[in-house]
Amino acid sequence: MNKIEEAELIKSVEAGEWTSVADLASMKERLAKAAAETALKDYRINVRISKRDVEALKTKALEEGIPYQTLVTSILHKYVTGRIIEKKEKTSA
C-alpha cells in the first residue's frame, strides 16, 4: 500500500464510512477459510514464455518485492476471477 492509498483509507475511516462486523468470529473464520483455499497451490503447470516476458515479470516482481512466480500466480488468479480485464483496442469507424 502506498502513501496515497494509506491517506485515502485514513480519510475514509475518519469520515465514518466503515462499520463493525456483526459476528466478528464467524467473519474471521469465513475469511480464513477463503484465504486458505485461495492460497492452496496443488496443481503444477508448465508454460513456455519468451525470455523478454520473463525478464519483464522479474523486473515487476522485484519492484513489488515478491518472487516472480508469486506475481505470475497472482496475475493469473486475478484474471480468472475477473479482477483483470483485457483492454479492447479502439477501432476507428
RALIN-V291194 format. One record per residue. PSI is psi as a letter, one per 30 degrees, with the letter a starting at -180 (NA if undefined). OMEGA is omega as a letter, one per 40 degrees, with the letter a starting at -180 (999 if undefined). NEAR is the number of other C-alpha atoms within 8 Angstrom. Layout:
# RALIN-V291194
psi = <PSI & PSI>
omega = <OMEGA & OMEGA>
near = <NEAR & NEAR>
This chain:
# RALIN-V291194
psi = <k & l & e & e & e & e & e & e & e & e & e & e & e & f & f & g & f & k & l & l & k & e & i & e & e & e & e & e & e & e & e & e & e & e & e & e & e & e & f & j & j & g & k & k & l & k & k & k & k & l & e & e & e & e & e & e & e & e & e & e & e & e & e & f & h & l & k & e & e & e & e & e & e & e & e & e & e & e & e & f & g & g & f & k & k & k & k & k & k & k & k & k & NA>
omega = <a & a & i & i & i & i & i & i & i & i & i & i & a & i & i & a & a & i & i & i & a & a & a & a & i & i & i & a & a & a & i & i & i & i & i & a & i & a & a & i & a & a & a & i & i & a & i & a & a & i & i & i & i & i & i & i & i & i & i & i & i & i & a & a & i & i & a & i & i & i & i & i & a & i & i & i & i & i & a & i & i & i & i & a & a & i & i & a & i & i & i & a & 999>
near = <4 & 5 & 6 & 6 & 8 & 9 & 8 & 8 & 8 & 8 & 8 & 10 & 9 & 7 & 6 & 7 & 7 & 6 & 5 & 4 & 6 & 4 & 6 & 7 & 6 & 7 & 9 & 8 & 8 & 8 & 8 & 8 & 8 & 8 & 8 & 8 & 7 & 6 & 6 & 6 & 5 & 4 & 4 & 5 & 4 & 4 & 4 & 4 & 6 & 6 & 6 & 6 & 8 & 9 & 8 & 8 & 11 & 10 & 8 & 9 & 12 & 10 & 7 & 6 & 6 & 9 & 9 & 11 & 6 & 8 & 11 & 9 & 8 & 8 & 9 & 8 & 8 & 10 & 10 & 8 & 7 & 7 & 7 & 9 & 6 & 4 & 4 & 4 & 4 & 4 & 4 & 3 & 2>
